[in-house]
Amino acid sequence: MRRYAGQMLSQQIRKDAMIKAEVPPLHHVFTGNPGTGKTTVAMKMGELYKEMGFINSGHTVQATRADLVGQYIGHTGPKTKEMITRSFGGILFIDEAYGLYKEDSRDYGSEVIEMLVKFMDNTKNKDFVICLAGYRDLMTKMLNANLNLMSRMGNWIDFPDYDADELKQISALLAGQYSYNYPADSQAKFNEFMDIRKEFPYFSNARTVRNCMERARRIAATRILNDALDNGTKYTMDEIQTFQPGDFQMMIDEIKDLPRSTMLP
C-alpha cells in the first residue's frame, strides 16, 4: 500500500509541475485465506485514496455473489447495477469473487462479470474502483477464464497467513480491547491451542483468534462464577479480568483428541 501511495503521490507531483501524468489503475485483486485482512485493507485503501484525491468519498461497499447474481432472467442486471451505483466514489469490494465464475455457460454470474468490465471501461477511476478478493487458486482460475476482466485488474496483492507470533500479537490486542490481563503463561497456552487448531479444516487466521479469545472470556467468566457460588471465593477486579492458562487448557482438551476432519469455529 505504501508503494501504491508513493506512485500516486508521484503522479500528483508531476501534475502540479505541469508534467504529463495519469492516475494509475486503481482496481485490485486481493488473494489469501480467510482472516488475513483483505476486507480491512480494502476499507483502509478507500480512505487512503480519498485523502490523496483519487476517489471522491472513500467508502467501501462489500458484496458477494448473492448480492450480485439474480435467480432468474433479468434479475442479475438490476442487482449488480444497484451495488455498483452504491459504490460510486468509493470501492466495490467483492469477496469470494471466484463464485461469479461457473463453468456452466447458463450461470448468471457471467452477466455480472460483463457488467463489471463495462463499468470499468466507461467510468473514471475517481467514480468507480473495484477490488476482487478470494482464495488465490480459485481467483487465478476465474480470471484465466475471463481474460477481459484479468487485463483490467492491474494490481494484485497476496495476503499470507499469519505466523505464530503474529497470531499471538492479535490475541494480545483483543485481550487489551476486552480489558483483560494476559500473562505470558496464558499466551503460551494460546500458542499451544493455535498449533493444534491449525490441524483442523478451515483455519481462518485472525477470525479463528477472535473465536478463541471470545471462548476464553466465556470460560474465564464461568470459572469465576462457579467458584464464587460453590466456594464463596471473592475475587479482585484484576483476578476477574485475567486469562488463566487453564482457560486455554480447557479448549486444548476439548479438541486435541478429535478426528482432524472435525469442523471447528
PLY file of the C-alpha trace (Angstrom):
ply
format ascii 1.0
element vertex 265
property float x
property float y
property float z
element edge 264
property int vertex1
property int vertex2
end_header
0.00 0.00 0.00
2.92 2.35 0.66
4.24 1.63 -2.83
0.86 2.38 -4.40
0.55 5.57 -2.35
4.07 6.60 -3.39
3.25 6.02 -7.04
0.10 8.11 -6.82
1.83 10.90 -4.92
4.48 10.95 -7.64
1.75 11.32 -10.25
0.27 14.24 -8.32
3.67 15.97 -8.09
4.13 15.53 -11.84
0.70 17.02 -12.47
1.45 20.03 -10.26
4.71 20.53 -12.17
2.76 20.57 -15.46
4.34 17.27 -16.48
2.13 14.72 -18.17
0.62 12.44 -15.54
-2.16 9.93 -15.43
-3.79 8.33 -12.42
-2.67 4.68 -12.47
-5.32 1.95 -12.50
-6.81 1.55 -9.04
-8.58 -1.79 -9.49
-7.17 -4.58 -7.32
-7.20 -8.33 -6.79
-6.63 -9.47 -3.20
-5.83 -13.16 -2.70
-5.34 -15.11 0.50
-7.01 -17.30 3.07
-9.86 -16.06 5.30
-8.96 -13.78 8.18
-5.77 -12.37 6.64
-7.04 -8.77 6.46
-8.32 -8.41 2.90
-11.53 -6.60 3.83
-9.78 -4.37 6.36
-7.13 -3.34 3.83
-9.80 -2.61 1.21
-11.51 -0.24 3.63
-8.20 1.45 4.51
-7.37 1.66 0.82
-10.59 3.59 0.23
-9.69 6.05 2.99
-6.16 6.45 1.59
-7.31 7.05 -1.97
-9.84 9.64 -0.79
-7.22 11.54 1.22
-4.98 11.60 -1.84
-7.78 12.88 -4.02
-8.03 9.87 -6.32
-11.60 8.93 -5.41
-14.45 11.07 -4.15
-15.82 9.52 -0.97
-13.61 6.62 0.13
-16.42 4.39 1.36
-16.30 0.65 0.74
-19.33 -1.36 -0.38
-18.99 -5.07 0.39
-20.67 -7.62 -1.84
-20.71 -11.35 -2.51
-22.21 -13.44 -5.29
-25.59 -13.42 -3.52
-25.69 -9.60 -3.67
-24.98 -9.54 -7.42
-26.37 -12.65 -9.09
-30.11 -12.95 -9.63
-32.24 -16.08 -9.54
-33.99 -15.65 -12.86
-33.55 -13.98 -16.25
-33.48 -10.19 -15.98
-32.78 -10.18 -12.23
-28.96 -10.05 -12.25
-28.55 -6.77 -14.14
-30.55 -4.59 -11.72
-28.96 -6.22 -8.67
-25.44 -5.69 -9.97
-26.14 -2.15 -11.12
-27.52 -1.27 -7.68
-24.34 -2.44 -5.94
-22.14 -0.65 -8.47
-24.11 2.57 -8.06
-23.87 2.36 -4.27
-20.10 2.11 -4.58
-19.65 5.17 -6.82
-16.98 7.44 -5.39
-15.57 4.61 -3.30
-14.64 0.95 -3.68
-16.77 -2.05 -4.60
-15.24 -4.94 -2.66
-16.42 -8.34 -3.91
-15.43 -11.11 -1.50
-15.18 -14.70 -2.73
-15.33 -13.22 -6.23
-14.44 -16.59 -7.77
-18.07 -17.51 -7.08
-19.04 -15.34 -10.06
-17.43 -17.87 -12.40
-19.13 -21.16 -13.14
-18.20 -23.46 -16.00
-21.92 -23.73 -16.75
-22.47 -21.15 -19.51
-26.05 -20.65 -18.33
-24.95 -19.31 -14.97
-25.88 -15.67 -14.38
-22.50 -14.87 -12.84
-21.07 -14.26 -16.30
-23.53 -11.38 -16.68
-22.07 -9.76 -13.55
-18.55 -10.05 -14.95
-19.64 -8.46 -18.23
-21.23 -5.54 -16.37
-18.14 -5.01 -14.22
-15.92 -4.88 -17.30
-18.30 -2.43 -18.97
-18.32 -0.07 -15.99
-14.53 -0.30 -15.62
-14.14 0.74 -19.25
-16.69 3.55 -19.19
-16.28 5.02 -15.70
-13.39 7.13 -14.41
-11.25 5.83 -11.56
-12.49 8.71 -9.43
-16.01 7.32 -9.63
-15.57 3.55 -9.69
-12.91 1.28 -8.21
-13.32 -2.47 -7.89
-11.48 -4.90 -5.62
-11.92 -8.66 -6.10
-10.93 -10.99 -3.26
-10.71 -14.71 -2.63
-8.52 -17.80 -2.45
-5.53 -17.47 -4.77
-6.05 -20.70 -6.74
-9.75 -20.07 -7.30
-9.21 -16.42 -8.22
-6.50 -17.41 -10.70
-8.84 -19.93 -12.31
-11.66 -17.39 -12.52
-9.50 -14.65 -14.05
-7.83 -17.02 -16.51
-11.30 -17.87 -17.77
-12.22 -14.18 -18.06
-9.29 -12.51 -19.77
-11.21 -9.28 -20.39
-11.55 -8.91 -16.64
-8.00 -10.03 -15.86
-6.47 -7.48 -18.25
-8.16 -4.69 -16.30
-7.03 -5.85 -12.84
-3.52 -4.44 -12.87
-2.80 -4.63 -9.14
-2.53 -7.99 -7.39
-1.73 -8.32 -3.68
-1.34 -11.70 -1.98
-2.09 -11.87 1.74
-0.03 -14.57 3.51
-1.24 -16.45 6.56
-0.17 -15.02 9.91
2.71 -16.79 11.65
2.59 -17.92 15.27
4.00 -14.69 16.68
1.55 -12.56 14.68
-1.38 -14.67 15.84
-0.25 -14.14 19.44
0.04 -10.40 18.84
-3.54 -10.36 17.54
-4.71 -12.24 20.62
-2.92 -9.71 22.84
-4.62 -6.83 21.01
-8.00 -8.47 21.58
-7.23 -9.09 25.24
-6.44 -5.39 25.55
-9.71 -4.46 23.86
-11.56 -6.69 26.32
-9.62 -5.10 29.23
-8.16 -8.47 30.28
-4.75 -9.20 31.73
-2.96 -11.72 29.54
0.14 -13.12 31.30
2.94 -14.93 29.49
1.94 -18.42 30.67
-1.57 -17.88 29.27
-0.09 -16.69 25.98
2.00 -19.87 25.83
-1.18 -21.95 26.20
-2.82 -19.86 23.48
0.07 -20.75 21.16
-0.38 -24.43 22.02
-4.09 -24.22 21.18
-3.38 -22.48 17.86
-0.86 -25.16 16.87
-3.50 -27.85 17.38
-6.31 -25.84 15.81
-4.27 -25.48 12.59
-4.52 -29.26 12.15
-8.29 -28.94 11.58
-10.10 -27.66 8.46
-10.82 -24.01 7.73
-8.30 -22.31 9.96
-9.21 -18.65 9.47
-6.26 -16.72 10.90
-7.48 -13.61 12.76
-11.08 -14.85 12.78
-10.02 -18.06 14.50
-8.04 -16.00 17.02
-11.13 -13.89 17.75
-13.26 -17.00 18.23
-10.64 -18.40 20.60
-10.45 -15.25 22.70
-14.24 -14.97 22.89
-14.35 -18.58 24.08
-11.64 -17.79 26.66
-13.78 -14.95 28.01
-16.75 -17.29 28.49
-14.59 -19.95 30.14
-13.00 -17.42 32.48
-16.37 -15.95 33.45
-17.84 -19.41 34.12
-14.79 -20.43 36.14
-15.04 -17.38 38.39
-18.81 -17.55 38.76
-18.85 -21.25 39.67
-16.04 -20.80 42.16
-17.77 -17.84 43.75
-21.09 -19.68 44.04
-19.70 -23.07 45.09
-16.89 -21.97 47.37
-17.75 -18.40 48.26
-14.47 -17.23 46.80
-14.05 -13.48 46.50
-12.09 -12.01 43.63
-10.34 -8.75 42.95
-11.09 -6.91 39.72
-7.64 -7.88 38.42
-8.40 -11.56 39.03
-11.80 -11.25 37.36
-10.16 -9.69 34.32
-7.29 -12.13 33.88
-6.98 -15.02 31.46
-5.55 -18.06 33.26
-3.57 -20.81 31.49
-6.32 -23.23 32.46
-8.83 -21.27 30.39
-6.89 -22.16 27.24
-6.04 -25.64 28.51
-9.76 -26.40 28.60
-10.01 -25.51 24.91
-6.98 -27.67 24.17
-8.52 -30.62 25.99
-11.77 -30.20 24.07
-10.19 -30.63 20.63
-6.87 -32.45 20.98
-8.33 -35.95 20.59
-10.98 -35.11 17.96
-10.67 -36.51 14.43
-8.77 -33.96 12.37
-11.64 -33.73 9.89
-13.91 -32.22 12.57
-15.36 -28.81 11.74
-14.48 -26.19 14.36
-15.15 -22.45 14.68
0 1
1 2
2 3
3 4
4 5
5 6
6 7
7 8
8 9
9 10
10 11
11 12
12 13
13 14
14 15
15 16
16 17
17 18
18 19
19 20
20 21
21 22
22 23
23 24
24 25
25 26
26 27
27 28
28 29
29 30
30 31
31 32
32 33
33 34
34 35
35 36
36 37
37 38
38 39
39 40
40 41
41 42
42 43
43 44
44 45
45 46
46 47
47 48
48 49
49 50
50 51
51 52
52 53
53 54
54 55
55 56
56 57
57 58
58 59
59 60
60 61
61 62
62 63
63 64
64 65
65 66
66 67
67 68
68 69
69 70
70 71
71 72
72 73
73 74
74 75
75 76
76 77
77 78
78 79
79 80
80 81
81 82
82 83
83 84
84 85
85 86
86 87
87 88
88 89
89 90
90 91
91 92
92 93
93 94
94 95
95 96
96 97
97 98
98 99
99 100
100 101
101 102
102 103
103 104
104 105
105 106
106 107
107 108
108 109
109 110
110 111
111 112
112 113
113 114
114 115
115 116
116 117
117 118
118 119
119 120
120 121
121 122
122 123
123 124
124 125
125 126
126 127
127 128
128 129
129 130
130 131
131 132
132 133
133 134
134 135
135 136
136 137
137 138
138 139
139 140
140 141
141 142
142 143
143 144
144 145
145 146
146 147
147 148
148 149
149 150
150 151
151 152
152 153
153 154
154 155
155 156
156 157
157 158
158 159
159 160
160 161
161 162
162 163
163 164
164 165
165 166
166 167
167 168
168 169
169 170
170 171
171 172
172 173
173 174
174 175
175 176
176 177
177 178
178 179
179 180
180 181
181 182
182 183
183 184
184 185
185 186
186 187
187 188
188 189
189 190
190 191
191 192
192 193
193 194
194 195
195 196
196 197
197 198
198 199
199 200
200 201
201 202
202 203
203 204
204 205
205 206
206 207
207 208
208 209
209 210
210 211
211 212
212 213
213 214
214 215
215 216
216 217
217 218
218 219
219 220
220 221
221 222
222 223
223 224
224 225
225 226
226 227
227 228
228 229
229 230
230 231
231 232
232 233
233 234
234 235
235 236
236 237
237 238
238 239
239 240
240 241
241 242
242 243
243 244
244 245
245 246
246 247
247 248
248 249
249 250
250 251
251 252
252 253
253 254
254 255
255 256
256 257
257 258
258 259
259 260
260 261
261 262
262 263
263 264
